[in-house]
Amino acid sequence: MSKPKTPEVPTGIGARGSAFWISSQAEMEFDARETDLLTEVCRTLDMIDLLSESIEADGVMLTGSQGQRVVNGAVAELRQQQAAYARLVTQLNLDGAAEGEGMKTPRSASASSTAKVRWAKRSGGFGA
């Protein structure tokens, strides 16, 4: 049976988000909820790049309204976007693909991981 066609990259997704979308779709299949999460991951990656470019262009420190040196607001927002990215990727559970679990959805990979943990705990208890 052939693999379904990779869904198109959503409108408005930039270079880094598009690359992540394409590589993720090539490795796994996503249901509608997971596709929404993947879209947000891609948007977040693009925002991280935009904020990084802004900080690179303007610097970490800026001159405030009173002439004082202040931290560029993009620094805090970059940190927030990076934290959001980490949360979203965790929700997608993409580790299953990296562990060679084949063409499972992120949800089935998560269920498989949970079952392995339960089985390991259970097996360890029998030999004691």
LUMDOSE-276200 format. One line per 5 residues: number of its first residue (from 1); their letters; for each residue x, y, z of N, C-alpha, C. Coordinates in nm, 2 decimals. Atoms other than C-alpha are relative to their C-alpha. Last residue first. Layout:
N
NUM = a = X Y Z X Y Z X Y Z; ...
END
This chain:
128
128 = agfgg = -0.05 -0.04 -0.14 1.17 -0.96 4.28 -0.03 -0.09 0.10; -0.12 0.07 -0.03 1.13 -1.12 3.93 0.05 0.03 0.14; 0.01 0.14 -0.01 0.77 -1.03 3.89 0.13 -0.08 0.05; 0.06 0.04 -0.13 0.80 -0.66 3.98 -0.01 -0.15 0.01; -0.09 -0.02 -0.11 1.04 -0.58 3.70 -0.05 -0.05 0.13
123 = srkaw = -0.10 0.11 0.02 0.80 -0.72 3.44 0.10 0.00 0.11; 0.07 0.13 -0.03 0.52 -0.49 3.56 0.10 -0.12 0.00; 0.03 0.00 -0.14 0.74 -0.18 3.56 -0.06 -0.13 0.05; -0.13 0.00 -0.06 0.88 -0.26 3.21 -0.02 0.00 0.15; -0.05 0.14 0.01 0.52 -0.34 3.09 0.14 -0.02 0.07
118 = rvkat = 0.08 0.09 -0.09 0.39 -0.01 3.21 0.05 -0.14 0.00; -0.04 -0.04 -0.14 0.68 0.18 3.05 -0.08 -0.09 0.09; -0.13 0.05 -0.03 0.63 -0.01 2.72 0.04 0.03 0.14; 0.01 0.14 -0.02 0.26 0.06 2.73 0.13 -0.06 0.03; 0.06 0.02 -0.13 0.32 0.43 2.77 -0.01 -0.15 0.03
113 = ssasa = -0.10 -0.03 -0.10 0.56 0.43 2.48 -0.05 -0.02 0.14; -0.10 0.11 0.00 0.30 0.25 2.26 0.11 0.03 0.10; 0.06 0.12 -0.07 0.03 0.49 2.36 0.10 -0.11 0.01; 0.00 -0.03 -0.14 0.26 0.79 2.27 -0.06 -0.12 0.08; -0.13 0.01 -0.05 0.34 0.63 1.93 0.00 0.03 0.15
108 = srptk = -0.03 0.14 -0.02 -0.03 0.58 1.87 0.14 -0.03 0.05; 0.08 0.06 -0.11 -0.10 0.94 1.94 0.03 -0.14 0.02; -0.05 -0.04 -0.13 0.19 1.07 1.73 -0.08 -0.06 0.11; 0.04 -0.14 -0.03 0.05 0.86 1.44 0.07 0.04 0.13; 0.10 -0.01 -0.10 0.25 0.55 1.36 -0.04 0.15 0.00
103 = mgege = 0.10 -0.10 0.04 0.44 0.50 1.03 -0.12 0.00 0.10; 0.07 0.01 0.12 0.74 0.32 1.18 -0.10 0.11 -0.03; 0.12 0.07 -0.02 0.85 0.30 1.54 -0.09 -0.01 -0.13; 0.02 0.10 0.10 1.21 0.38 1.45 -0.13 -0.08 0.02; -0.03 0.13 -0.06 1.29 0.57 1.77 -0.03 -0.12 -0.10
98 = aagdl = -0.14 0.01 -0.01 1.30 0.90 1.58 0.05 -0.14 0.06; -0.05 0.01 0.13 0.94 0.85 1.47 0.15 -0.02 0.00; 0.03 0.14 0.05 0.82 0.79 1.82 0.06 -0.02 -0.13; -0.10 0.10 -0.04 1.00 1.10 1.94 -0.02 -0.14 -0.06; -0.07 0.04 0.12 0.76 1.32 1.75 0.11 -0.10 0.02
93 = nlqtv = -0.07 0.13 -0.02 0.53 1.34 2.04 0.07 -0.05 -0.12; 0.00 0.08 0.12 0.31 1.62 1.90 0.06 -0.14 0.02; 0.14 0.05 0.02 0.24 1.75 2.25 -0.01 -0.08 -0.13; 0.03 0.10 -0.10 0.62 1.77 2.32 -0.14 -0.06 -0.02; -0.07 0.12 0.05 0.67 1.96 2.00 -0.02 -0.12 0.09
88 = lraya = 0.08 0.05 0.12 0.40 2.21 2.11 0.07 -0.13 -0.05; 0.13 0.06 -0.04 0.56 2.26 2.45 -0.08 -0.07 -0.11; -0.03 0.12 -0.08 0.91 2.31 2.32 -0.13 -0.07 0.04; -0.04 0.10 0.09 0.78 2.56 2.06 0.03 -0.14 0.07; 0.12 0.05 0.07 0.60 2.75 2.32 0.03 -0.11 -0.09
83 = aqqqr = 0.07 0.08 -0.10 0.92 2.78 2.53 -0.13 -0.06 -0.06; -0.08 0.13 -0.02 1.11 2.90 2.23 -0.07 -0.09 0.09; 0.02 0.08 0.12 0.83 3.15 2.16 0.08 -0.13 0.00; 0.13 0.05 -0.01 0.85 3.28 2.51 -0.04 -0.09 -0.12; -0.01 0.10 -0.11 1.23 3.32 2.50 -0.14 -0.07 0.01
78 = leava = -0.07 0.11 0.06 1.19 3.51 2.17 0.01 -0.12 0.10; 0.10 0.07 0.08 0.93 3.73 2.33 0.07 -0.12 -0.07; 0.10 0.07 -0.08 1.17 3.82 2.61 -0.10 -0.08 -0.09; -0.07 0.11 -0.08 1.45 3.90 2.37 -0.10 -0.08 0.08; 0.00 0.12 0.08 1.21 4.09 2.13 0.08 -0.12 0.07
73 = gnvvr = 0.12 0.08 -0.03 1.15 4.34 2.40 -0.01 -0.13 -0.08; 0.09 0.01 0.12 1.51 4.47 2.35 -0.12 -0.09 0.04; 0.00 0.13 0.07 1.66 4.51 2.70 -0.10 0.01 -0.11; 0.10 0.10 -0.04 1.69 4.87 2.81 0.01 -0.13 -0.09; -0.01 0.13 0.07 1.96 5.13 2.81 -0.10 -0.10 0.05
68 = qgqsg = -0.07 0.11 -0.07 1.85 5.47 2.93 0.01 -0.13 -0.09; -0.14 0.00 0.03 1.78 5.77 2.71 0.07 -0.12 0.07; -0.07 -0.10 -0.09 1.45 5.84 2.88 0.15 0.00 -0.03; 0.06 -0.13 0.02 1.24 5.67 2.61 0.07 0.11 0.08; 0.14 -0.02 -0.04 1.46 5.36 2.61 -0.04 0.15 -0.02
63 = tlmvg = 0.01 -0.13 -0.08 1.78 5.31 2.41 -0.15 0.02 0.03; 0.05 -0.11 0.07 1.81 4.94 2.30 0.00 0.13 0.09; 0.03 -0.12 -0.08 2.00 4.64 2.43 -0.04 0.11 -0.10; 0.07 0.04 -0.12 1.99 4.30 2.26 -0.04 0.12 0.09; -0.08 0.02 -0.12 2.08 4.44 1.92 -0.08 -0.05 0.12
58 = daeis = 0.02 -0.12 -0.09 1.87 4.60 1.65 0.09 -0.02 0.13; 0.00 -0.13 0.07 1.96 4.38 1.35 0.01 0.11 0.10; -0.13 -0.02 0.07 2.05 4.06 1.54 0.02 0.14 -0.06; -0.10 -0.02 -0.10 1.75 4.10 1.77 0.14 0.02 -0.06; 0.02 -0.13 -0.06 1.52 4.15 1.48 0.11 0.03 0.10
53 = eslld = -0.05 -0.10 0.10 1.67 3.85 1.30 -0.01 0.14 0.05; -0.15 0.02 0.00 1.62 3.63 1.61 0.06 0.10 -0.10; -0.05 -0.07 -0.12 1.26 3.76 1.64 0.15 0.00 0.01; 0.02 -0.15 0.01 1.19 3.67 1.28 0.05 0.07 0.12; -0.10 -0.05 0.09 1.35 3.32 1.32 -0.02 0.15 -0.02
48 = imdlt = -0.13 0.00 -0.06 1.15 3.25 1.63 0.11 0.06 -0.09; -0.01 -0.11 -0.09 0.84 3.36 1.46 0.13 0.01 0.07; -0.01 -0.12 0.09 0.90 3.11 1.17 0.01 0.13 0.09; -0.14 0.00 0.06 0.96 2.83 1.42 0.02 0.13 -0.08; -0.09 -0.04 -0.11 0.63 2.93 1.60 0.15 0.00 -0.05
43 = rcvet = 0.01 -0.14 -0.02 0.44 2.92 1.27 0.09 0.05 0.11; -0.06 -0.06 0.12 0.57 2.57 1.20 0.00 0.15 0.01; -0.14 0.02 -0.01 0.48 2.45 1.55 0.08 0.07 -0.11; -0.05 -0.09 -0.10 0.14 2.60 1.51 0.15 -0.01 0.03; 0.01 -0.13 0.06 0.08 2.41 1.19 0.05 0.11 0.09
38 = lldte = -0.11 -0.01 0.09 0.20 2.09 1.36 0.01 0.14 -0.07; -0.12 -0.02 -0.08 -0.05 2.15 1.63 0.12 0.01 -0.08; 0.01 -0.14 -0.06 -0.33 2.19 1.38 0.12 0.03 0.08; -0.04 -0.09 0.11 -0.21 1.88 1.20 -0.01 0.14 0.04; -0.15 0.00 0.01 -0.22 1.69 1.53 0.05 0.09 -0.12
33 = radfe = -0.05 -0.07 -0.12 -0.58 1.78 1.58 0.15 0.02 -0.01; 0.03 -0.14 0.01 -0.67 1.68 1.22 0.05 0.08 0.12; 0.15 -0.02 0.00 -0.49 1.34 1.24 -0.02 0.16 0.00; 0.06 -0.08 -0.11 -0.12 1.33 1.15 -0.15 0.00 -0.02; 0.13 -0.04 0.04 0.08 1.07 0.95 -0.06 0.07 0.12
28 = meaqs = 0.12 0.04 -0.08 0.45 1.05 1.02 -0.13 0.04 -0.07; -0.03 0.11 -0.10 0.80 1.07 0.86 -0.12 -0.06 0.06; -0.06 0.11 0.07 0.73 1.27 0.53 0.02 -0.12 0.10; 0.10 0.07 0.08 0.48 1.49 0.71 0.06 -0.12 -0.07; 0.09 0.06 -0.10 0.74 1.59 0.97 -0.10 -0.08 -0.08
23 = siwfa = -0.08 0.12 -0.06 1.01 1.66 0.70 -0.09 -0.08 0.10; -0.02 0.10 0.10 0.76 1.87 0.49 0.07 -0.12 0.06; 0.12 0.06 0.04 0.63 2.07 0.79 0.02 -0.12 -0.10; 0.05 0.09 -0.11 0.97 2.13 0.93 -0.12 -0.07 -0.03; -0.10 0.11 -0.01 1.10 2.27 0.60 -0.04 -0.10 0.11
18 = sgrag = 0.03 0.09 0.12 0.79 2.48 0.56 0.09 -0.12 0.01; 0.12 0.08 -0.03 0.83 2.62 0.91 -0.03 -0.09 -0.11; -0.03 0.10 -0.11 1.19 2.71 0.84 -0.12 -0.08 0.03; -0.10 0.10 0.04 1.10 2.88 0.51 0.03 -0.11 0.10; -0.12 -0.04 0.05 0.78 3.06 0.61 0.10 -0.11 -0.03
13 = igtpv = -0.11 0.06 -0.07 0.42 2.94 0.67 0.13 0.04 -0.08; -0.06 -0.09 -0.10 0.16 3.19 0.55 0.12 -0.06 0.07; -0.03 -0.14 0.04 -0.05 2.94 0.37 0.06 0.08 0.11; 0.10 -0.10 -0.02 -0.03 2.58 0.50 0.04 0.14 -0.04; -0.04 -0.09 -0.11 0.23 2.35 0.35 -0.11 0.10 0.01
8 = eptkp = -0.06 -0.12 0.03 0.04 2.10 0.13 0.04 0.08 0.12; 0.08 -0.12 0.01 -0.04 1.76 0.26 0.08 0.12 -0.03; -0.04 -0.10 -0.11 0.20 1.48 0.18 -0.09 0.12 -0.02; -0.07 -0.12 0.04 0.02 1.23 -0.05 0.02 0.09 0.11; 0.08 -0.10 0.05 -0.08 0.90 0.12 0.09 0.12 -0.04
3 = ksm = 0.02 -0.11 -0.10 0.18 0.63 0.15 -0.09 0.11 -0.06; -0.08 -0.12 0.01 0.14 0.34 -0.09 -0.04 0.10 0.11; 0.08 -0.12 0.00 0.00 0.00 0.00 0.09 0.12 0.00
END
